[in-house]
Amino acid sequence: MKIGIVGDTHNNLRNVAQIVRLFNGFGVERVIHTGDISQPKTLDILAALSMPVFGVWGNNDLGEQEELARRAEQLGFAFSEPPLELIWHERSILVVHDPLEMHGVLVEHHELVLHGHTHLYRHERQGHRLIFNPGECAGHLSGFNAVGIVDLENLSASLLKF
């Protein structure tokens, strides 16, 4: 199972439309958003994804969170406060926005940890665990934005730059 990873879209609608094209073209089975959507218009564009969307709220979602939650529910997206724990393809996944949110909730059985917030690429192995953040995707310079693809079969991650 391949999943798309994106975060910190910060209402950059042009980039979000590109992200939708990338994920739809790559054929991922699900998408996880690690927070900081910022405005409901972003969710409307993500609605063009051909796969289910899951995610957590980020610190920049607080002012719009009620409206974001309402829109996410209307679109059938599954968003929650961090931490979000999932078990997909027999892998235990922990999703947070800020990497500091891992403290106190990260336990031995988590094999994949996803976060955003920093806008910095992170691909770190800690024993059996992969910690991943694809980094910046809301920037205005072409070629410097990225989203991630995680293959749960072999617990590997790669970047799609745009």
C-alpha positions in Angstrom: 0.0 0.0 0.0 1.3 3.4 -1.0 0.1 6.5 0.8 0.6 10.2 0.0 1.9 12.5 2.7 1.4 16.2 2.7 1.3 19.0 5.3 1.6 22.7 5.8 -0.3 23.6 2.6 -1.1 27.0 4.2 -3.9 27.7 1.7 -1.5 27.8 -1.3 -4.3 26.8 -3.7 -2.1 26.6 -6.8 0.3 24.2 -5.1 -2.6 22.1 -3.6 -4.0 21.7 -7.1 -0.6 20.4 -8.2 -0.5 18.0 -5.2 -3.9 16.6 -6.2 -2.6 16.0 -9.7 0.6 14.3 -8.4 -1.2 12.0 -6.0 -4.0 11.1 -8.5 -1.4 10.4 -11.1 0.8 8.4 -8.8 -2.1 6.2 -7.7 -1.6 6.3 -4.0 -4.4 4.6 -2.0 -4.8 7.1 0.8 -3.5 10.6 1.7 -2.5 11.9 5.1 -2.3 15.6 5.8 -0.1 16.5 8.7 -1.9 19.8 9.5 -1.8 23.5 8.7 -4.4 23.6 6.0 -5.4 27.1 7.1 -8.7 27.6 5.2 -11.6 25.5 4.0 -10.9 26.4 0.3 -7.9 24.1 0.5 -10.1 21.2 1.4 -12.4 21.9 -1.5 -9.4 21.5 -3.9 -8.3 18.3 -2.0 -11.8 16.9 -2.7 -10.6 16.2 -6.3 -8.4 13.5 -4.9 -9.5 10.0 -6.0 -8.6 8.4 -2.6 -9.6 8.9 1.0 -8.0 11.8 3.0 -7.0 11.6 6.7 -5.2 14.1 8.8 -4.6 16.1 11.9 -5.1 19.8 12.7 -2.1 22.1 13.0 -1.4 25.3 14.9 -2.4 27.4 11.9 -5.8 25.7 11.7 -6.9 27.0 15.1 -8.6 30.1 13.9 -10.6 28.3 11.2 -10.8 24.9 12.9 -14.6 24.9 13.4 -15.2 25.7 9.7 -12.4 23.3 8.6 -13.9 20.5 10.6 -17.4 21.1 9.2 -16.1 21.2 5.6 -13.9 18.1 6.2 -16.9 16.2 7.4 -19.0 17.3 4.4 -16.3 16.0 2.1 -15.9 12.7 3.9 -12.4 13.5 5.2 -11.3 12.0 8.5 -9.4 14.8 10.5 -8.8 14.9 14.2 -6.7 16.6 16.9 -3.2 15.1 17.0 -2.1 12.5 17.7 -3.9 10.3 15.2 -3.1 6.6 15.3 -3.8 4.3 12.4 -3.2 0.7 11.5 -2.9 0.2 7.8 -1.3 -2.7 6.0 -0.5 -4.2 9.4 1.7 -1.1 10.2 1.2 1.1 13.2 1.2 4.8 12.2 1.3 7.9 14.4 0.5 11.2 12.9 1.1 14.6 14.6 1.6 18.1 13.4 4.4 19.4 15.5 7.2 16.9 16.2 7.1 17.9 19.8 3.7 16.3 20.0 5.4 12.9 19.7 6.6 13.2 23.3 4.5 11.1 25.6 2.6 9.3 22.8 5.3 7.7 20.8 5.5 4.0 21.8 7.5 1.0 20.7 4.9 -0.4 18.3 4.7 2.7 16.1 6.5 1.9 12.9 5.8 5.0 11.0 5.7 8.5 12.4 4.5 11.4 10.3 4.7 15.1 11.1 4.8 18.5 9.5 5.2 22.0 11.1 8.9 22.5 10.5 8.7 22.7 6.6 11.9 20.7 6.7 12.6 17.4 5.0 13.0 14.6 7.5 13.7 10.9 6.7 15.0 9.3 9.8 15.3 5.7 10.8 15.2 4.8 14.5 15.6 1.0 14.6 12.4 -0.5 13.1 10.7 3.0 12.9 10.6 5.6 10.1 10.0 9.2 11.0 9.1 11.2 7.9 8.2 14.8 6.9 8.3 15.6 3.2 9.1 19.2 4.0 8.0 22.3 2.2 5.0 22.2 -0.2 3.5 25.7 0.1 6.5 27.6 -1.2 6.3 29.8 -4.3 9.5 28.6 -6.0 8.9 25.9 -8.5 11.0 22.8 -8.0 11.5 23.3 -4.3 8.2 22.0 -3.1 7.7 18.3 -2.2 5.1 15.8 -1.0 5.9 12.3 0.1 5.0 8.8 -0.9 5.3 6.1 1.8 5.3 2.4 0.7 3.9 0.5 3.7 5.0 -2.8 2.2 8.7 -2.1 2.8 8.3 1.0 5.0 10.2 3.3 2.6 9.6 6.9 1.7 10.3 9.0 -1.3 9.7 12.6 -2.5 7.8 14.0 -5.4 9.1 17.4 -6.1 7.2 20.1 -8.0 
